[in-house]
Amino acid sequence: MALRSVTPINKGWTFKQVDDESSKFLPVAQFPTNVHLDLMHHNIIPDPFIGKNENVVQWVGERDWVYKTSFSALEIPKGGKSVIAFDGLDTYATVVLNGKEILKTEDMFIPERVDVSDVLKHGSENELEITFHSAWMAGRKLVEKYSEHNWGCWNGDVSRLAVRKAQYHYGWDWGPMLMTCGPWRPIKLETYTSRIADLHFTSTVDKSLKSAEIVANAEVEGEASEVKFELSLNGKTVASESAQAQKGSATVTFNVQEPELWYPHTYGKQPLYELSATVSSGETKLDTISKKLGIRKAELVQRKLEDQPGTSFHFEVNDIPIFCGGSDWIPADNFIPRISSQKYRDWVKLVQEGNQVMIRVWGGGIFEEAAFYDACDEMGILVWQDFMFGCGNYPTNADFLALVKREATENVKILRHHPSIVIWAGNNEDYQYQESENLDYDPENKDAESWLKSTFPARYIYEKILPDVTKALCPDTFYHPGSPFGGKDTRDPTVGDIHQWNVWHGTQEKYQNFDKIGGRFVSEFGMEGFPSIKTIDAYLPEGKKDADRYPQSSTVDFHNKADGHERRIALYLVENMQYKFDPFEQFIYSTQLMQAECLASAYRLWKREWKGPGREYCAGALVWQINDCWPVTSWAIVDFYLRPKAAYYTVKRELAPITIGLKRTVTSTPANKYTRVDIKTVHKIEMWASNLSLEKRTMGVQLKAWDLVTGKETYSKSLHDGFVLEPNRSVEITEFEVPVEKQNAEEEQRTVVAAYLIENGKQVARYVNWPEPLKYTHLQKPKDLKVKLSAEGDALEITAEVPVKGVAVEAVDDGVVFSDNCVDVVPGETVLIGVKGLKSGEEDKLDVRYLN
């Protein structure tokens, strides 16, 4: 008996088009790969991300493609076997080894293992050939085959619902239609007599948090039965125990005293234990597998609230209630195989550095790569994990349901050890689609079989198959039927989560009023903003010289897939600020400022509703979205090339542990019920503060005001010397009239107000409140705006003689990185922006913009 051997089958791959006699086998660009990457590598197709090339490459998705390679194989030991493991084939594939068909696939999310012991050749090369059939064609035929189903969806073609392929490949309102195929994840040859087929565990943390029980289980394939388990931390063994496998399963229990607990990054460290299992026969080790785990207690709490209807929807980790400020995540590229592990880490690092604590893996993409979840584990980011269904009415024929169950089972097994994953959700917006189309749904009907006969049969997937799978395989993690879901319908703000799209979509509310349209947990909301001019130049065929280098060009519009985006961007711009199209850079800045103001308003107002135990009126807000899958104008707050937009920084400030907030209100009261003249108007400002730390903090509260035309400081007062901020909640401070010399003389419209929290003589929070809408204000062009590199070279010092809204700095070199941006500057203050990569004297290389 010998140790299991694993040999990557990643060399010598070639590909060609199946139905083209002139097509010849060509080397692949990389491995794993997909057909678009390989065709681009040989200049057979242009880059679909450039210009309108997406249209030019559509033929690729309607053709069949074949990939082949050859490899040698080790002799199979006595009593052993050889298996080829296909981690991911996209999507409809026929696999042939040495002329014999060994596998057919129809789901890109399911890893496959095939025993090839009787097919392999030893001493000569083995020929492996994989034919990928058009998923587009297969899907269209399935829609035709199951014509009785009520097909319908938002985004993409309805045939996507029949195909277990990343749904965004069919196009979405932020991404192109690029129907990929190919071996998109690794392929390996394994030879062994026995192996650990799976290693999993459950963990239970005692109420005292002083001990934890880890029940570890190893599933063993083969005749060997002696399994040694070991739990270690930082290379040191914590516990070890051996067990004999019974019917292919071995189990041990570890009781860990004083465990080092895993926390979200805002509340503690992320110690990762290593759990390993080794199967042996006598003194011979045959296989070892290990997984990282975090010991933590995580739960979703839904309980009655004080003073408001409905229930909470908040997460607690190690008994700490968490306000989950964060983002929604889509795949970071249309061509997944080229995303490096480092790029995944860079993305998650941006989330962490942005003071975000949760990321939601959206249901129209993929079960992400291990590098993504590993980074979330290591950096303390909570993960909301959707299953891969989105925006439609999915079919439920027997073959489809069997595929769904197997897909869910395999992927839950792969992901369940990650401490970052704290919730599974059945789908994205499928219940909303059901409501919009008036499909059958009776929440009182608990007869699952009857759901299959309704016009919304996919309920069976979300309320039967998926909860059964998660309950069986990871009972420690909460399952939620969908996102959004809860209450009397998906729009109910008092129960469950909501997607709040009445800013941008829907009724197109003003973003200053987000506090009127909140919910217990807002898992989607957003506003579009243009990407960096550098990103636009990268997709314009002629770059800076391109004739379409202006906001309303057909190419720029092509790189915005949102329906009605022209009208919506124009609406929110014209409602809020003065702007112009030329130069293009200034227009881009205006859209980014508008997006930044919108999203900051949402976080500021919703976090205000996090009011402590029993009053978790809003417990989370996840912006749609953190990232892009190609260079595009979208709702992302960081573009495809990892260039943060202004909103990334304003959201970062609002999610800081200590913040202060202001909101203006205008109340008009008539002297009697008849008059239209004798009306008293009062301009007030509400002030509150948020403390997301776990310590009581005592703060000084200061208030200042300036005339935005003259720059004169008109008010300065210390409101409190020792205001107490209770831990992990927001608290109201005061309400006051806008400080002006003469009320109702339009001075309010030219008064800028700033509030500060001071702790031990140090400013820990600041917020500048402006008259709105900004378009009515007479913003002055500063004559003395200075942006200077500090003596230490690690910060920009920004000053001005008049109030300046939204000062944004950008460098041509992407190596120059800022810790903050899009800042408000008031006279008498120096605003600091941390910077890396900028040398002394290079300030003139910065592009500085502001609202004027």
KAURGI-V890159 format. One record per residue. N is the residue number from 1. RES is the residue in three letters. SS is DSSP state (alpha for helix, beta for strand, coil for the rest). Layout:
N_RES_SS, N_RES_SS
//
This chain:
1_MET_coil, 2_ALA_coil, 3_LEU_coil, 4_ARG_coil, 5_SER_beta, 6_VAL_beta, 7_THR_beta, 8_PRO_beta, 9_ILE_coil, 10_ASN_coil, 11_LYS_coil, 12_GLY_coil, 13_TRP_coil, 14_THR_beta, 15_PHE_beta, 16_LYS_beta, 17_GLN_beta, 18_VAL_coil, 19_ASP_coil, 20_ASP_coil, 21_GLU_coil, 22_SER_coil, 23_SER_coil, 24_LYS_coil, 25_PHE_coil, 26_LEU_beta, 27_PRO_beta, 28_VAL_coil, 29_ALA_coil, 30_GLN_coil, 31_PHE_coil, 32_PRO_coil, 33_THR_coil, 34_ASN_coil, 35_VAL_alpha, 36_HIS_alpha, 37_LEU_alpha, 38_ASP_alpha, 39_LEU_alpha, 40_MET_alpha, 41_HIS_alpha, 42_HIS_coil, 43_ASN_coil, 44_ILE_coil, 45_ILE_coil, 46_PRO_coil, 47_ASP_coil, 48_PRO_coil, 49_PHE_coil, 50_ILE_coil, 51_GLY_coil, 52_LYS_coil, 53_ASN_alpha, 54_GLU_alpha, 55_ASN_alpha, 56_VAL_alpha, 57_VAL_coil, 58_GLN_alpha, 59_TRP_alpha, 60_VAL_alpha, 61_GLY_alpha, 62_GLU_alpha, 63_ARG_coil, 64_ASP_coil, 65_TRP_beta, 66_VAL_beta, 67_TYR_beta, 68_LYS_beta, 69_THR_beta, 70_SER_beta, 71_PHE_beta, 72_SER_coil, 73_ALA_coil, 74_LEU_coil, 75_GLU_coil, 76_ILE_coil, 77_PRO_coil, 78_LYS_coil, 79_GLY_coil, 80_GLY_coil, 81_LYS_beta, 82_SER_beta, 83_VAL_beta, 84_ILE_beta, 85_ALA_beta, 86_PHE_beta, 87_ASP_coil, 88_GLY_coil, 89_LEU_coil, 90_ASP_beta, 91_THR_coil, 92_TYR_beta, 93_ALA_beta, 94_THR_beta, 95_VAL_beta, 96_VAL_beta, 97_LEU_beta, 98_ASN_coil, 99_GLY_coil, 100_LYS_beta, 101_GLU_beta, 102_ILE_beta, 103_LEU_beta, 104_LYS_beta, 105_THR_beta, 106_GLU_beta, 107_ASP_beta, 108_MET_coil, 109_PHE_coil, 110_ILE_coil, 111_PRO_coil, 112_GLU_beta, 113_ARG_beta, 114_VAL_beta, 115_ASP_beta, 116_VAL_coil, 117_SER_coil, 118_ASP_coil, 119_VAL_coil, 120_LEU_coil, 121_LYS_coil, 122_HIS_coil, 123_GLY_coil, 124_SER_coil, 125_GLU_coil, 126_ASN_beta, 127_GLU_beta, 128_LEU_beta, 129_GLU_beta, 130_ILE_beta, 131_THR_beta, 132_PHE_beta, 133_HIS_beta, 134_SER_coil, 135_ALA_alpha, 136_TRP_alpha, 137_MET_alpha, 138_ALA_alpha, 139_GLY_alpha, 140_ARG_alpha, 141_LYS_alpha, 142_LEU_alpha, 143_VAL_alpha, 144_GLU_alpha, 145_LYS_alpha, 146_TYR_coil, 147_SER_coil, 148_GLU_coil, 149_HIS_coil, 150_ASN_coil, 151_TRP_coil, 152_GLY_coil, 153_CYS_beta, 154_TRP_coil, 155_ASN_coil, 156_GLY_coil, 157_ASP_coil, 158_VAL_alpha, 159_SER_alpha, 160_ARG_alpha, 161_LEU_alpha, 162_ALA_alpha, 163_VAL_coil, 164_ARG_beta, 165_LYS_coil, 166_ALA_coil, 167_GLN_alpha, 168_TYR_alpha, 169_HIS_alpha, 170_TYR_beta, 171_GLY_beta, 172_TRP_beta, 173_ASP_coil, 174_TRP_coil, 175_GLY_beta, 176_PRO_beta, 177_MET_beta, 178_LEU_coil, 179_MET_coil, 180_THR_coil, 181_CYS_coil, 182_GLY_beta, 183_PRO_coil, 184_TRP_coil, 185_ARG_coil, 186_PRO_coil, 187_ILE_beta, 188_LYS_beta, 189_LEU_beta, 190_GLU_beta, 191_THR_beta, 192_TYR_beta, 193_THR_coil, 194_SER_coil, 195_ARG_beta, 196_ILE_beta, 197_ALA_beta, 198_ASP_beta, 199_LEU_beta, 200_HIS_beta, 201_PHE_beta, 202_THR_beta, 203_SER_beta, 204_THR_beta, 205_VAL_beta, 206_ASP_coil, 207_LYS_coil, 208_SER_coil, 209_LEU_coil, 210_LYS_coil, 211_SER_beta, 212_ALA_beta, 213_GLU_beta, 214_ILE_beta, 215_VAL_beta, 216_ALA_beta, 217_ASN_beta, 218_ALA_beta, 219_GLU_beta, 220_VAL_beta, 221_GLU_beta, 222_GLY_coil, 223_GLU_coil, 224_ALA_coil, 225_SER_coil, 226_GLU_beta, 227_VAL_beta, 228_LYS_beta, 229_PHE_beta, 230_GLU_beta, 231_LEU_beta, 232_SER_beta, 233_LEU_beta, 234_ASN_coil, 235_GLY_coil, 236_LYS_beta, 237_THR_beta, 238_VAL_beta, 239_ALA_beta, 240_SER_beta, 241_GLU_beta, 242_SER_beta, 243_ALA_beta, 244_GLN_beta, 245_ALA_coil, 246_GLN_beta, 247_LYS_coil, 248_GLY_coil, 249_SER_beta, 250_ALA_beta, 251_THR_beta, 252_VAL_beta, 253_THR_beta, 254_PHE_beta, 255_ASN_beta, 256_VAL_beta, 257_GLN_beta, 258_GLU_coil, 259_PRO_coil, 260_GLU_coil, 261_LEU_coil, 262_TRP_beta, 263_TYR_coil, 264_PRO_coil, 265_HIS_coil, 266_THR_coil, 267_TYR_coil, 268_GLY_coil, 269_LYS_coil, 270_GLN_beta, 271_PRO_coil, 272_LEU_coil, 273_TYR_beta, 274_GLU_beta, 275_LEU_beta, 276_SER_beta, 277_ALA_beta, 278_THR_beta, 279_VAL_beta, 280_SER_beta, 281_SER_beta, 282_GLY_coil, 283_GLU_coil, 284_THR_beta, 285_LYS_beta, 286_LEU_beta, 287_ASP_beta, 288_THR_beta, 289_ILE_beta, 290_SER_beta, 291_LYS_beta, 292_LYS_beta, 293_LEU_beta, 294_GLY_coil, 295_ILE_coil, 296_ARG_coil, 297_LYS_coil, 298_ALA_beta, 299_GLU_beta, 300_LEU_beta, 301_VAL_beta, 302_GLN_coil, 303_ARG_coil, 304_LYS_beta, 305_LEU_coil, 306_GLU_coil, 307_ASP_coil, 308_GLN_coil, 309_PRO_coil, 310_GLY_coil, 311_THR_beta, 312_SER_coil, 313_PHE_coil, 314_HIS_beta, 315_PHE_beta, 316_GLU_beta, 317_VAL_beta, 318_ASN_coil, 319_ASP_coil, 320_ILE_beta, 321_PRO_beta, 322_ILE_beta, 323_PHE_coil, 324_CYS_beta, 325_GLY_beta, 326_GLY_beta, 327_SER_beta, 328_ASP_beta, 329_TRP_beta, 330_ILE_coil, 331_PRO_coil, 332_ALA_coil, 333_ASP_coil, 334_ASN_coil, 335_PHE_coil, 336_ILE_alpha, 337_PRO_alpha, 338_ARG_alpha, 339_ILE_coil, 340_SER_coil, 341_SER_alpha, 342_GLN_alpha, 343_LYS_alpha, 344_TYR_alpha, 345_ARG_alpha, 346_ASP_alpha, 347_TRP_alpha, 348_VAL_alpha, 349_LYS_alpha, 350_LEU_alpha, 351_VAL_alpha, 352_GLN_alpha, 353_GLU_alpha, 354_GLY_coil, 355_ASN_coil, 356_GLN_coil, 357_VAL_coil, 358_MET_beta, 359_ILE_beta, 360_ARG_beta, 361_VAL_beta, 362_TRP_coil, 363_GLY_coil, 364_GLY_coil, 365_GLY_coil, 366_ILE_coil, 367_PHE_coil, 368_GLU_coil, 369_GLU_coil, 370_ALA_alpha, 371_ALA_alpha, 372_PHE_alpha, 373_TYR_alpha, 374_ASP_alpha, 375_ALA_alpha, 376_CYS_alpha, 377_ASP_alpha, 378_GLU_alpha, 379_MET_alpha, 380_GLY_coil, 381_ILE_coil, 382_LEU_beta, 383_VAL_beta, 384_TRP_beta, 385_GLN_beta, 386_ASP_beta, 387_PHE_coil, 388_MET_coil, 389_PHE_coil, 390_GLY_beta, 391_CYS_coil, 392_GLY_beta, 393_ASN_coil, 394_TYR_coil, 395_PRO_coil, 396_THR_coil, 397_ASN_coil, 398_ALA_alpha, 399_ASP_alpha, 400_PHE_alpha, 401_LEU_alpha, 402_ALA_alpha, 403_LEU_alpha, 404_VAL_alpha, 405_LYS_alpha, 406_ARG_alpha, 407_GLU_alpha, 408_ALA_alpha, 409_THR_alpha, 410_GLU_alpha, 411_ASN_alpha, 412_VAL_alpha, 413_LYS_alpha, 414_ILE_alpha, 415_LEU_alpha, 416_ARG_coil, 417_HIS_coil, 418_HIS_coil, 419_PRO_coil, 420_SER_coil, 421_ILE_beta, 422_VAL_beta, 423_ILE_beta, 424_TRP_beta, 425_ALA_beta, 426_GLY_coil, 427_ASN_coil, 428_ASN_beta, 429_GLU_coil, 430_ASP_alpha, 431_TYR_alpha, 432_GLN_alpha, 433_TYR_alpha, 434_GLN_alpha, 435_GLU_alpha, 436_SER_alpha, 437_GLU_coil, 438_ASN_coil, 439_LEU_coil, 440_ASP_coil, 441_TYR_coil, 442_ASP_coil, 443_PRO_coil, 444_GLU_coil, 445_ASN_coil, 446_LYS_coil, 447_ASP_coil, 448_ALA_alpha, 449_GLU_alpha, 450_SER_alpha, 451_TRP_alpha, 452_LEU_coil, 453_LYS_coil, 454_SER_coil, 455_THR_coil, 456_PHE_coil, 457_PRO_coil, 458_ALA_coil, 459_ARG_alpha, 460_TYR_alpha, 461_ILE_alpha, 462_TYR_alpha, 463_GLU_alpha, 464_LYS_alpha, 465_ILE_alpha, 466_LEU_alpha, 467_PRO_alpha, 468_ASP_alpha, 469_VAL_alpha, 470_THR_alpha, 471_LYS_alpha, 472_ALA_alpha, 473_LEU_alpha, 474_CYS_coil, 475_PRO_coil, 476_ASP_coil, 477_THR_coil, 478_PHE_beta, 479_TYR_beta, 480_HIS_beta, 481_PRO_coil, 482_GLY_coil, 483_SER_beta, 484_PRO_coil, 485_PHE_beta, 486_GLY_coil, 487_GLY_coil, 488_LYS_coil, 489_ASP_coil, 490_THR_coil, 491_ARG_coil, 492_ASP_coil, 493_PRO_coil, 494_THR_coil, 495_VAL_coil, 496_GLY_coil, 497_ASP_beta, 498_ILE_beta, 499_HIS_beta, 500_GLN_coil, 501_TRP_coil, 502_ASN_coil, 503_VAL_coil, 504_TRP_coil, 505_HIS_coil, 506_GLY_coil, 507_THR_coil, 508_GLN_coil, 509_GLU_coil, 510_LYS_coil, 511_TYR_alpha, 512_GLN_alpha, 513_ASN_alpha, 514_PHE_alpha, 515_ASP_alpha, 516_LYS_alpha, 517_ILE_coil, 518_GLY_coil, 519_GLY_coil, 520_ARG_coil, 521_PHE_coil, 522_VAL_beta, 523_SER_beta, 524_GLU_beta, 525_PHE_coil, 526_GLY_coil, 527_MET_coil, 528_GLU_coil, 529_GLY_beta, 530_PHE_coil, 531_PRO_coil, 532_SER_coil, 533_ILE_alpha, 534_LYS_alpha, 535_THR_alpha, 536_ILE_alpha, 537_ASP_alpha, 538_ALA_alpha, 539_TYR_alpha, 540_LEU_coil, 541_PRO_coil, 542_GLU_coil, 543_GLY_alpha, 544_LYS_alpha, 545_LYS_alpha, 546_ASP_coil, 547_ALA_coil, 548_ASP_coil, 549_ARG_coil, 550_TYR_coil, 551_PRO_coil, 552_GLN_coil, 553_SER_coil, 554_SER_alpha, 555_THR_alpha, 556_VAL_alpha, 557_ASP_alpha, 558_PHE_alpha, 559_HIS_coil, 560_ASN_coil, 561_LYS_coil, 562_ALA_coil, 563_ASP_coil, 564_GLY_coil, 565_HIS_alpha, 566_GLU_alpha, 567_ARG_alpha, 568_ARG_alpha, 569_ILE_alpha, 570_ALA_alpha, 571_LEU_alpha, 572_TYR_alpha, 573_LEU_alpha, 574_VAL_alpha, 575_GLU_alpha, 576_ASN_alpha, 577_MET_coil, 578_GLN_coil, 579_TYR_coil, 580_LYS_coil, 581_PHE_coil, 582_ASP_coil, 583_PRO_coil, 584_PHE_alpha, 585_GLU_alpha, 586_GLN_alpha, 587_PHE_alpha, 588_ILE_alpha, 589_TYR_alpha, 590_SER_alpha, 591_THR_alpha, 592_GLN_alpha, 593_LEU_alpha, 594_MET_alpha, 595_GLN_alpha, 596_ALA_alpha, 597_GLU_alpha, 598_CYS_alpha, 599_LEU_alpha, 600_ALA_alpha, 601_SER_alpha, 602_ALA_alpha, 603_TYR_alpha, 604_ARG_alpha, 605_LEU_alpha, 606_TRP_alpha, 607_LYS_alpha, 608_ARG_coil, 609_GLU_coil, 610_TRP_beta, 611_LYS_coil, 612_GLY_coil, 613_PRO_coil, 614_GLY_coil, 615_ARG_coil, 616_GLU_beta, 617_TYR_coil, 618_CYS_coil, 619_ALA_coil, 620_GLY_beta, 621_ALA_beta, 622_LEU_beta, 623_VAL_beta, 624_TRP_coil, 625_GLN_coil, 626_ILE_coil, 627_ASN_coil, 628_ASP_coil, 629_CYS_coil, 630_TRP_coil, 631_PRO_coil, 632_VAL_coil, 633_THR_coil, 634_SER_beta, 635_TRP_coil, 636_ALA_coil, 637_ILE_coil, 638_VAL_beta, 639_ASP_coil, 640_PHE_coil, 641_TYR_coil, 642_LEU_coil, 643_ARG_coil, 644_PRO_beta, 645_LYS_coil, 646_ALA_alpha, 647_ALA_alpha, 648_TYR_alpha, 649_TYR_alpha, 650_THR_alpha, 651_VAL_alpha, 652_LYS_alpha, 653_ARG_alpha, 654_GLU_alpha, 655_LEU_coil, 656_ALA_coil, 657_PRO_coil, 658_ILE_beta, 659_THR_beta, 660_ILE_beta, 661_GLY_beta, 662_LEU_beta, 663_LYS_beta, 664_ARG_beta, 665_THR_beta, 666_VAL_beta, 667_THR_beta, 668_SER_beta, 669_THR_beta, 670_PRO_beta, 671_ALA_coil, 672_ASN_coil, 673_LYS_coil, 674_TYR_coil, 675_THR_coil, 676_ARG_coil, 677_VAL_coil, 678_ASP_coil, 679_ILE_beta, 680_LYS_beta, 681_THR_beta, 682_VAL_beta, 683_HIS_beta, 684_LYS_beta, 685_ILE_beta, 686_GLU_beta, 687_MET_beta, 688_TRP_beta, 689_ALA_beta, 690_SER_beta, 691_ASN_beta, 692_LEU_coil, 693_SER_coil, 694_LEU_coil, 695_GLU_coil, 696_LYS_coil, 697_ARG_beta, 698_THR_beta, 699_MET_beta, 700_GLY_beta, 701_VAL_beta, 702_GLN_beta, 703_LEU_beta, 704_LYS_beta, 705_ALA_beta, 706_TRP_beta, 707_ASP_beta, 708_LEU_coil, 709_VAL_coil, 710_THR_coil, 711_GLY_coil, 712_LYS_coil, 713_GLU_beta, 714_THR_beta, 715_TYR_beta, 716_SER_beta, 717_LYS_beta, 718_SER_beta, 719_LEU_beta, 720_HIS_beta, 721_ASP_beta, 722_GLY_beta, 723_PHE_beta, 724_VAL_beta, 725_LEU_beta, 726_GLU_coil, 727_PRO_coil, 728_ASN_coil, 729_ARG_beta, 730_SER_beta, 731_VAL_beta, 732_GLU_beta, 733_ILE_beta, 734_THR_beta, 735_GLU_beta, 736_PHE_beta, 737_GLU_beta, 738_VAL_coil, 739_PRO_coil, 740_VAL_coil, 741_GLU_coil, 742_LYS_coil, 743_GLN_coil, 744_ASN_coil, 745_ALA_coil, 746_GLU_coil, 747_GLU_coil, 748_GLU_alpha, 749_GLN_alpha, 750_ARG_alpha, 751_THR_beta, 752_VAL_beta, 753_VAL_beta, 754_ALA_beta, 755_ALA_beta, 756_TYR_beta, 757_LEU_beta, 758_ILE_beta, 759_GLU_beta, 760_ASN_coil, 761_GLY_coil, 762_LYS_beta, 763_GLN_beta, 764_VAL_beta, 765_ALA_beta, 766_ARG_beta, 767_TYR_beta, 768_VAL_beta, 769_ASN_beta, 770_TRP_coil, 771_PRO_coil, 772_GLU_coil, 773_PRO_coil, 774_LEU_alpha, 775_LYS_alpha, 776_TYR_alpha, 777_THR_coil, 778_HIS_coil, 779_LEU_coil, 780_GLN_coil, 781_LYS_coil, 782_PRO_coil, 783_LYS_coil, 784_ASP_coil, 785_LEU_coil, 786_LYS_beta, 787_VAL_beta, 788_LYS_beta, 789_LEU_beta, 790_SER_coil, 791_ALA_coil, 792_GLU_coil, 793_GLY_coil, 794_ASP_coil, 795_ALA_beta, 796_LEU_beta, 797_GLU_beta, 798_ILE_beta, 799_THR_beta, 800_ALA_coil, 801_GLU_coil, 802_VAL_coil, 803_PRO_coil, 804_VAL_beta, 805_LYS_beta, 806_GLY_beta, 807_VAL_beta, 808_ALA_beta, 809_VAL_beta, 810_GLU_beta, 811_ALA_beta, 812_VAL_coil, 813_ASP_coil, 814_ASP_coil, 815_GLY_coil, 816_VAL_coil, 817_VAL_beta, 818_PHE_beta, 819_SER_coil, 820_ASP_coil, 821_ASN_coil, 822_CYS_coil, 823_VAL_beta, 824_ASP_beta, 825_VAL_beta, 826_VAL_coil, 827_PRO_coil, 828_GLY_coil, 829_GLU_coil, 830_THR_coil, 831_VAL_beta, 832_LEU_beta, 833_ILE_beta, 834_GLY_beta, 835_VAL_beta, 836_LYS_beta, 837_GLY_coil, 838_LEU_coil, 839_LYS_coil, 840_SER_coil, 841_GLY_coil, 842_GLU_coil, 843_GLU_alpha, 844_ASP_alpha, 845_LYS_alpha, 846_LEU_beta, 847_ASP_beta, 848_VAL_beta, 849_ARG_beta, 850_TYR_coil, 851_LEU_coil, 852_ASN_coil
//
